[in-house]
Amino acid sequence: MTTEAEAPADTTGPLCLYEGGDIEEFREAVSHRLSPHRLTVLGTRDGRHTTSRLRAFHEGRVALYDLRYGAAVRLRTEEIPDFYNVILPHSGEGTVIANGTALPSPLSVAGPGDVVLMEFGHPALNGAFAIAREAVEQSLAARTGEVPREPVRFRPALDPADPTVQAWLQLIRHFREFVVSPLGRRSPLALEHFERLLIEGLLDTQPHSWSRTAAEHGPAVLPSALRRATDFCAEHADQAVSVADIAQAARVSLRALREGFRRHLDTTPLAYLRRVRLDRAHQDLLAVAQGRAAGTVTEVACRWGFTHLGRFSTEYRRAYGRTPSETLRRAR
């Protein structure tokens, strides 16, 4: 049996995170990488049971795994934390119920706050393609100039007969091969571009709560320099960042940076960065309220650079319609 701690380095293929016959250890390995869940082994006609296995092909802003269950199983997730999970059925039979609604096939996407019930027969092999919530919101902000205040909601069922969905799934298959190739292991920049391609592809393939807004702005509303600036703000929101730092990351002058933010986003670079930080604080407060994290309003505010608590509370209420402490109480 191989566990995560014992897994040897593998430079020629996916990383085996777990392989063995203990279904509870398998559940813990999957919960650690994806969403905490309950798992029940179901009876089978012939009582067959084989080895369970979890492999990671890639882990970054997006992650790609495959999961082989050693028996017929039923899984019920807790509320999914801050990521989106696309279930990619490879073989075997299965059903998925998302937030109480049965889906026509296991090919589906769930996001932050969703609760999913799944049943898979024996044998079953599934892929899991996970995207960080921050990465989805960063892509939408680059398109629209606005950071979503609440999690983006995708239509849960993907239509396997839709040519657009088929094309996106083909990209996933290419990505699966690329990440374990010599070039994939040697070129982190190429991997970053492939990640972005998959995120943008899903946003254009699957209807979601921002589809209309994104379509109105078009797929490339921001110049490349402004995309670099907004990406930098998202990736360094927890650090001390100056306007000069943003301009350097965007590879433009301070004057050009300020003019770009004013013309395309109707704001200033530091005001945009402050809005990103406010959104991160909001997400952290929701996580504390829902029991997924620990902390106080003061700790969360300071984590994201808000040292004046009165000003933080005022800005937060203006953005979300309630104070930080009310967010903690209402979400419980």
Stockholm file with secondary structure:
# STOCKHOLM 1.0

chainA/1-332         MTTEAEAPADTTGPLCLYEGGDIEEFREAVSHRLSPHRLTVLGTRDGRHTTSRLRAFHEGRVALYDLRYGAAVRLRTEEIPDFYNVILPHSGEGTVIANGTALPSPLSVAGPGDVVLMEFGHPALNGAFAIAREAVEQSLAARTGEVPREPVRFRPALDPADPTVQAWLQLIRHFREFVVSPLGRRSPLALEHFERLLIEGLLDTQPHSWSRTAAEHGPAVLPSALRRATDFCAEHADQAVSVADIAQAARVSLRALREGFRRHLDTTPLAYLRRVRLDRAHQDLLAVAQGRAAGTVTEVACRWGFTHLGRFSTEYRRAYGRTPSETLRRAR
#=GR chainA/1-332 SS CBCTTTCCCCSSSCEEEEEESCHHHHHHHHHHHSCCEEEEECCCSSCCCCCEEEEEEEESSEEEEEEEESSCEEEEECSCCSEEEEEEEEESCEEEEETTEECSSSCEEECTTCCEEEEECSSEEEEEEEEEHHHHHHHHHHHHSCCCSSCCCBCSBCCTTCHHHHHHHHHHHHHHHHHTSHHHHHCHHHHHHHHHHHHHHHHHHSCBTTHHHHHHHCTTCSCHHHHHHHHHHHHTTTSCCCHHHHHHHHTSCHHHHHHHIIIIISSCHHHHHHHHHHHHHHHHHHHHHTTSSCCCHHHHHHHTTCCCHHHHHHHHHHHHSSCHHHHHHHTC
#=GC SS_cons         CBCTTTCCCCSSSCEEEEEESCHHHHHHHHHHHSCCEEEEECCCSSCCCCCEEEEEEEESSEEEEEEEESSCEEEEECSCCSEEEEEEEEESCEEEEETTEECSSSCEEECTTCCEEEEECSSEEEEEEEEEHHHHHHHHHHHHSCCCSSCCCBCSBCCTTCHHHHHHHHHHHHHHHHHTSHHHHHCHHHHHHHHHHHHHHHHHHSCBTTHHHHHHHCTTCSCHHHHHHHHHHHHTTTSCCCHHHHHHHHTSCHHHHHHHIIIIISSCHHHHHHHHHHHHHHHHHHHHHTTSSCCCHHHHHHHTTCCCHHHHHHHHHHHHSSCHHHHHHHTC
//
